[in-house]
Amino acid sequence: MHKPTIQDVARLAGVGVGTVSRVLNNHAAVRDSTRQTVLSAIRDLEYVPNPHARRIAGGKSYTISILLPVITTEFYVRLLDGLESAFQEARYDVAIFPLLDRSRLERYLGSHTLAYQADGLVMATYNLTQMLSENRLRDQQPMVLVDAYADGVDCARMDNHLGGRMAGQFLAQQPGYSYAVWVETELDQIFTSRVFEERSAGFHAAMAEAGRTVSGEFISSFDAHAARTVAGQVLDAAQFPATIFASADLLAGALLDEAQVRGIAVGSDLKVLGFDDQPWAAARGLSTLHQPVEAMAYEAATLLLARLSGYRGPPRVRTFEPRLVLRSSTGDS
């Protein structure tokens, strides 16, 4: 059978090949009615674009590089889902580069690495202010930060200071003792994140304003085994009744597991508040600060796609706010 071509789509839709190409590339300069006609022709013919030909014709890779700390946590799986959803709609492939240590970071800063051969670059979470100010990141292609902020570059970020403040305000209203568990995120001095620093600052500001003290603070790496170990240390040291703010749901889940093993009444003797609202949080009755991870990632991708489509305006910042969700882990229904 004859394999449909872009010319076949153009003939069926009654438009030029260039218009079909613009629709395939999600170009803004196409009327909605024309776009729908072309998309209908594509569906009717079951036309599948040749990505290799597309790359040659457009002089572009149609690939986006995504650099992020790790790819094994729930947060980054959700972040990737949001990014990939937007890029796939625009018919871009993604290449994922996990930055596990400084050596990889230094390698990616080189002039000929694969990460920089894409049309655009997404950098997730890490504080890149120093690197940007020192021109250590190459800028030959558009870049967007997600779950992070820096001057002079497009960003989609969570208001983590507000989230920490909301957690502090909640704990300040609870009777008994207050504790916090933070995530250790610094891999080295140049390779840092502001996320948990901002959550901590907001939390402590709210507690201080309420005249409340934190009875104890603990730090865990972002690892399930480490989180469970630290959960045991927290409960060993805690005086009850106690309310604990776990700055990530991974840590909160470990506290719930350890409390169950010890027979501690969660919701009364022990209250646990997390941060993220991971997909499993509702089933476990975990009170938490909900953050729209997928929406934040989708918005970051949209900012980058606008640059790739010709936007040359000033840097844009999209800020998302967390939402307090109360469930049984804090004695709420």
KOLKOLLUM-801679 format. One record per residue (C-alpha): residue in three letters; x, y, z. Coordinates in nm, 2 decimals. Each point is the difference from the previous one (the first is absolute). Layout:
// residues N
NODE resn      X      Y      Z
NODE  ala      X      Y      Z
...
This chain:
// residues 333
NODE resn      X      Y      Z
NODE  met   0.00   0.00   0.00
NODE  his   0.10   0.36  -0.07
NODE  lys   0.14   0.15   0.32
NODE  pro  -0.16   0.35   0.04
NODE  thr   0.23   0.29  -0.04
NODE  ile  -0.01   0.36   0.11
NODE  gln  -0.10   0.09  -0.35
NODE  asp  -0.31  -0.23   0.03
NODE  val  -0.09   0.18   0.33
NODE  ala   0.03   0.34  -0.17
NODE  arg  -0.22  -0.11  -0.30
NODE  leu  -0.27  -0.14   0.23
NODE  ala   0.00   0.30   0.22
NODE  gly   0.01   0.24  -0.29
NODE  val   0.31   0.19   0.12
NODE  gly   0.37   0.02  -0.08
NODE  val   0.27  -0.23   0.13
NODE  gly   0.14   0.29   0.19
NODE  thr  -0.32   0.04   0.20
NODE  val   0.00  -0.37   0.08
NODE  ser   0.35   0.03   0.12
NODE  arg  -0.09   0.30   0.22
NODE  val  -0.28  -0.20   0.16
NODE  leu   0.23  -0.30   0.06
NODE  asn   0.25   0.24   0.17
NODE  asn  -0.28   0.16   0.21
NODE  his   0.07   0.34  -0.15
NODE  ala  -0.21   0.28   0.13
NODE  ala  -0.05   0.16  -0.34
NODE  val  -0.28  -0.23  -0.11
NODE  arg  -0.37   0.07   0.04
NODE  asp  -0.19  -0.24   0.22
NODE  ser  -0.24  -0.10  -0.27
NODE  thr   0.29  -0.08  -0.24
NODE  arg   0.18  -0.19   0.28
NODE  gln  -0.30  -0.21   0.07
NODE  thr  -0.05  -0.08  -0.38
NODE  val   0.36  -0.11  -0.03
NODE  leu  -0.02  -0.21   0.32
NODE  ser  -0.31  -0.16  -0.13
NODE  ala   0.17  -0.09  -0.33
NODE  ile   0.30  -0.14   0.20
NODE  arg  -0.24  -0.23   0.20
NODE  asp  -0.20  -0.11  -0.31
NODE  leu   0.32  -0.09  -0.19
NODE  glu   0.17  -0.14   0.31
NODE  tyr   0.30   0.20  -0.10
NODE  val   0.31  -0.05   0.21
NODE  pro   0.27   0.27  -0.05
NODE  asn   0.35  -0.11  -0.07
NODE  pro   0.20   0.14   0.29
NODE  his   0.33  -0.03  -0.19
NODE  ala  -0.13   0.19  -0.30
NODE  arg  -0.15   0.26   0.24
NODE  arg   0.34   0.06   0.16
NODE  ile   0.18   0.04  -0.33
NODE  ala  -0.27   0.23  -0.15
NODE  gly  -0.02   0.22   0.31
NODE  gly   0.37   0.01   0.09
NODE  lys  -0.10  -0.08   0.36
NODE  ser   0.03  -0.31   0.22
NODE  tyr  -0.35   0.02   0.13
NODE  thr   0.14  -0.13   0.33
NODE  ile   0.00   0.16   0.34
NODE  ser   0.26  -0.08   0.26
NODE  ile  -0.12  -0.04   0.36
NODE  leu   0.26   0.02   0.28
NODE  leu  -0.12  -0.09   0.34
NODE  pro   0.15  -0.13   0.33
NODE  val  -0.14  -0.36  -0.01
NODE  ile  -0.27  -0.19  -0.18
NODE  thr  -0.09  -0.26   0.26
NODE  thr  -0.22   0.21   0.24
NODE  glu  -0.37   0.05  -0.03
NODE  phe   0.04   0.37  -0.03
NODE  tyr   0.22  -0.02  -0.31
NODE  val  -0.21  -0.27  -0.16
NODE  arg  -0.29   0.24   0.02
NODE  leu   0.21   0.29  -0.12
NODE  leu   0.11  -0.19  -0.30
NODE  asp  -0.36  -0.10  -0.07
NODE  gly  -0.10   0.36  -0.02
NODE  leu   0.30   0.10  -0.21
NODE  glu  -0.04  -0.29  -0.24
NODE  ser  -0.37   0.06  -0.04
NODE  ala   0.05   0.35  -0.13
NODE  phe   0.30  -0.08  -0.22
NODE  gln  -0.17  -0.30  -0.16
NODE  glu  -0.30   0.21  -0.08
NODE  ala   0.24   0.24  -0.19
NODE  arg   0.17  -0.31  -0.16
NODE  tyr   0.33   0.04   0.18
NODE  asp   0.20  -0.29   0.14
NODE  val   0.17   0.02   0.33
NODE  ala   0.35  -0.11   0.12
NODE  ile   0.03  -0.04   0.37
NODE  phe   0.33   0.07   0.18
NODE  pro   0.01  -0.09   0.38
NODE  leu   0.26   0.22   0.18
NODE  leu   0.11  -0.23   0.27
NODE  asp   0.33   0.17   0.09
NODE  arg   0.23   0.29  -0.07
NODE  ser   0.20  -0.19  -0.26
NODE  arg  -0.31  -0.04  -0.22
NODE  leu  -0.09   0.36   0.05
NODE  glu   0.35   0.11  -0.11
NODE  arg  -0.02  -0.23  -0.30
NODE  tyr  -0.34   0.14  -0.11
NODE  leu   0.15   0.35   0.02
NODE  gly   0.24  -0.10  -0.27
NODE  ser  -0.04   0.15  -0.35
NODE  his  -0.07  -0.32  -0.20
NODE  thr  -0.22  -0.21   0.24
NODE  leu  -0.31  -0.17  -0.13
NODE  ala  -0.22   0.20   0.24
NODE  tyr   0.08   0.32  -0.19
NODE  gln  -0.08  -0.14  -0.35
NODE  ala  -0.37   0.03   0.07
NODE  asp  -0.22   0.29  -0.10
NODE  gly  -0.08   0.09   0.36
NODE  leu   0.11  -0.08   0.35
NODE  val  -0.20  -0.06   0.32
NODE  met   0.19   0.02   0.33
NODE  ala  -0.19  -0.13   0.30
NODE  thr   0.03   0.10   0.37
NODE  tyr   0.36   0.10   0.04
NODE  asn   0.10   0.36   0.10
NODE  leu   0.19   0.12  -0.31
NODE  thr   0.03   0.36   0.10
NODE  gln   0.38  -0.01   0.04
NODE  met   0.05  -0.21  -0.32
NODE  leu  -0.21   0.24  -0.20
NODE  ser   0.17   0.31   0.14
NODE  glu   0.34  -0.15  -0.09
NODE  asn  -0.12  -0.10  -0.35
NODE  arg   0.08  -0.36   0.08
NODE  leu  -0.32  -0.11  -0.18
NODE  arg   0.01   0.03  -0.38
NODE  asp  -0.29   0.20  -0.14
NODE  gln   0.00  -0.09  -0.37
NODE  gln  -0.35  -0.15   0.04
NODE  pro  -0.30   0.11   0.21
NODE  met  -0.02  -0.13   0.36
NODE  val  -0.26  -0.02   0.26
NODE  leu   0.03  -0.08   0.37
NODE  val  -0.27  -0.21   0.17
NODE  asp  -0.03  -0.04   0.38
NODE  ala   0.26   0.28   0.02
NODE  tyr   0.06   0.37  -0.05
NODE  ala   0.28   0.22  -0.13
NODE  asp   0.00   0.35  -0.14
NODE  gly   0.02   0.04  -0.38
NODE  val  -0.16  -0.33  -0.10
NODE  asp  -0.35  -0.14  -0.04
NODE  cys  -0.11  -0.19   0.31
NODE  ala  -0.30  -0.21   0.13
NODE  arg   0.03  -0.03   0.38
NODE  met  -0.18  -0.09   0.31
NODE  asp  -0.03   0.25   0.28
NODE  asn   0.18  -0.22   0.25
NODE  his   0.04   0.28   0.26
NODE  leu  -0.38   0.03   0.01
NODE  gly  -0.03  -0.38   0.03
NODE  gly   0.23   0.00   0.29
NODE  arg  -0.18   0.29   0.16
NODE  met  -0.33  -0.18  -0.04
NODE  ala   0.15  -0.31   0.17
NODE  gly   0.13   0.22   0.29
NODE  gln  -0.33   0.17   0.05
NODE  phe  -0.17  -0.34   0.01
NODE  leu   0.24  -0.14   0.26
NODE  ala  -0.02   0.31   0.21
NODE  gln  -0.37  -0.07   0.05
NODE  gln   0.06  -0.35   0.12
NODE  pro   0.04  -0.09   0.37
NODE  gly   0.31  -0.18   0.13
NODE  tyr   0.35  -0.01  -0.15
NODE  ser   0.10   0.09  -0.36
NODE  tyr   0.27  -0.17  -0.21
NODE  ala   0.12   0.03  -0.36
NODE  val   0.19  -0.23  -0.24
NODE  trp   0.19   0.15  -0.29
NODE  val   0.15  -0.14  -0.31
NODE  glu   0.37   0.02  -0.05
NODE  thr   0.05   0.12  -0.36
NODE  glu   0.35   0.15  -0.04
NODE  leu   0.22  -0.23  -0.20
NODE  asp   0.28   0.26   0.00
NODE  gln   0.03   0.38   0.04
NODE  ile  -0.08   0.09  -0.36
NODE  phe  -0.27  -0.26  -0.04
NODE  thr  -0.28   0.11   0.23
NODE  ser  -0.37   0.04   0.03
NODE  arg  -0.20   0.28   0.16
NODE  val  -0.31  -0.21   0.03
NODE  phe   0.04  -0.13   0.36
NODE  glu   0.19   0.31   0.11
NODE  glu  -0.31   0.21  -0.09
NODE  arg  -0.24  -0.24   0.16
NODE  ser   0.21   0.01   0.32
NODE  ala   0.01   0.38   0.00
NODE  gly  -0.37   0.03  -0.04
NODE  phe  -0.06  -0.26   0.27
NODE  his   0.22   0.16   0.26
NODE  ala  -0.14   0.35  -0.08
NODE  ala  -0.35  -0.12   0.07
NODE  met   0.09  -0.18   0.32
NODE  ala   0.19   0.30   0.13
NODE  glu  -0.29   0.23  -0.08
NODE  ala  -0.23  -0.23   0.20
NODE  gly   0.25   0.00   0.29
NODE  arg   0.05  -0.38  -0.04
NODE  thr   0.32  -0.19   0.02
NODE  val   0.11  -0.31  -0.19
NODE  ser   0.09  -0.28   0.24
NODE  gly   0.22  -0.18  -0.25
NODE  glu   0.11   0.00  -0.36
NODE  phe   0.15  -0.29  -0.20
NODE  ile   0.15  -0.04  -0.34
NODE  ser  -0.04  -0.30  -0.24
NODE  ser   0.13  -0.07  -0.34
NODE  phe  -0.26  -0.05  -0.27
NODE  asp   0.01  -0.38   0.02
NODE  ala  -0.27  -0.23   0.14
NODE  his   0.24  -0.20   0.22
NODE  ala   0.15   0.31   0.14
NODE  ala  -0.34   0.16   0.06
NODE  arg  -0.11  -0.31   0.20
NODE  thr   0.32   0.02   0.21
NODE  val  -0.06   0.37   0.07
NODE  ala  -0.36  -0.06   0.08
NODE  gly   0.11  -0.24   0.28
NODE  gln   0.23   0.26   0.13
NODE  val  -0.27   0.26   0.00
NODE  leu  -0.25  -0.22   0.19
NODE  asp   0.27  -0.11   0.24
NODE  ala   0.06   0.37   0.10
NODE  ala  -0.35   0.13  -0.02
NODE  gln  -0.22   0.09   0.29
NODE  phe  -0.37  -0.04  -0.04
NODE  pro  -0.24   0.13  -0.11
NODE  ala   0.21   0.10  -0.30
NODE  thr  -0.05   0.15  -0.34
NODE  ile   0.26  -0.06  -0.26
NODE  phe   0.05   0.20  -0.32
NODE  ala   0.17  -0.23  -0.26
NODE  ser   0.12   0.22  -0.28
NODE  ala  -0.06  -0.27  -0.26
NODE  asp  -0.27  -0.27  -0.01
NODE  leu   0.27  -0.27  -0.03
NODE  leu   0.11   0.10   0.35
NODE  ala  -0.36   0.02   0.13
NODE  gly  -0.08  -0.35  -0.13
NODE  ala   0.30  -0.14   0.18
NODE  leu  -0.13   0.17   0.33
NODE  leu  -0.34  -0.16  -0.06
NODE  asp   0.16  -0.34  -0.05
NODE  glu   0.22   0.02   0.31
NODE  ala  -0.29   0.13   0.21
NODE  gln  -0.21  -0.30  -0.10
NODE  val   0.27  -0.24   0.10
NODE  arg   0.03   0.16   0.34
NODE  gly  -0.37   0.02   0.06
NODE  ile  -0.01   0.38   0.02
NODE  ala  -0.34   0.15  -0.06
NODE  val   0.03   0.21  -0.31
NODE  gly  -0.24   0.29  -0.01
NODE  ser  -0.01   0.05   0.38
NODE  asp   0.33  -0.08   0.18
NODE  leu   0.19   0.06  -0.32
NODE  lys  -0.10   0.23  -0.29
NODE  val   0.20   0.00  -0.32
NODE  leu  -0.01   0.26  -0.28
NODE  gly   0.18  -0.06  -0.33
NODE  phe   0.08   0.20  -0.31
NODE  asp  -0.07  -0.10  -0.36
NODE  asp  -0.34  -0.18   0.01
NODE  gln   0.14  -0.30  -0.19
NODE  pro  -0.26  -0.23  -0.17
NODE  trp   0.00  -0.24   0.30
NODE  ala  -0.05   0.27   0.26
NODE  ala  -0.38  -0.01   0.00
NODE  ala  -0.02  -0.38   0.04
NODE  arg   0.23   0.02   0.31
NODE  gly  -0.19   0.29   0.15
NODE  leu   0.31   0.23  -0.01
NODE  ser  -0.06   0.37   0.06
NODE  thr   0.23   0.19  -0.23
NODE  leu   0.07   0.31  -0.20
NODE  his  -0.12  -0.07  -0.35
NODE  gln   0.22   0.13  -0.28
NODE  pro  -0.11  -0.03  -0.37
NODE  val   0.32  -0.16  -0.12
NODE  glu  -0.13  -0.10  -0.35
NODE  ala  -0.16   0.34  -0.06
NODE  met   0.33   0.18   0.10
NODE  ala   0.20  -0.22  -0.24
NODE  tyr  -0.26   0.05  -0.28
NODE  glu   0.03   0.37   0.05
NODE  ala   0.38  -0.01  -0.01
NODE  ala  -0.02  -0.20  -0.33
NODE  thr  -0.25   0.26  -0.14
NODE  leu   0.24   0.29   0.08
NODE  leu   0.28  -0.18  -0.18
NODE  leu  -0.22  -0.09  -0.30
NODE  ala  -0.09   0.37  -0.03
NODE  arg   0.37   0.09  -0.03
NODE  leu   0.05  -0.27  -0.26
NODE  ser  -0.30   0.15  -0.19
NODE  gly   0.16   0.34  -0.01
NODE  tyr  -0.08   0.18   0.32
NODE  arg   0.28   0.25   0.08
NODE  gly  -0.15   0.19   0.29
NODE  pro   0.13   0.03   0.35
NODE  pro   0.04  -0.29   0.24
NODE  arg  -0.33  -0.13   0.15
NODE  val  -0.06  -0.15   0.34
NODE  arg  -0.30  -0.22   0.07
NODE  thr  -0.05  -0.06   0.38
NODE  phe  -0.22  -0.28   0.13
NODE  glu  -0.14   0.00   0.36
NODE  pro  -0.04  -0.31   0.22
NODE  arg  -0.33  -0.09   0.16
NODE  leu  -0.05  -0.15   0.34
NODE  val  -0.19  -0.34  -0.01
NODE  leu  -0.10  -0.13   0.34
NODE  arg  -0.07  -0.37   0.05
NODE  ser   0.01  -0.26   0.28
NODE  ser   0.37   0.02   0.08
NODE  thr  -0.07   0.33   0.17
NODE  gly  -0.33  -0.11   0.15
NODE  asp  -0.21   0.15  -0.28
NODE  ser  -0.25  -0.18  -0.23
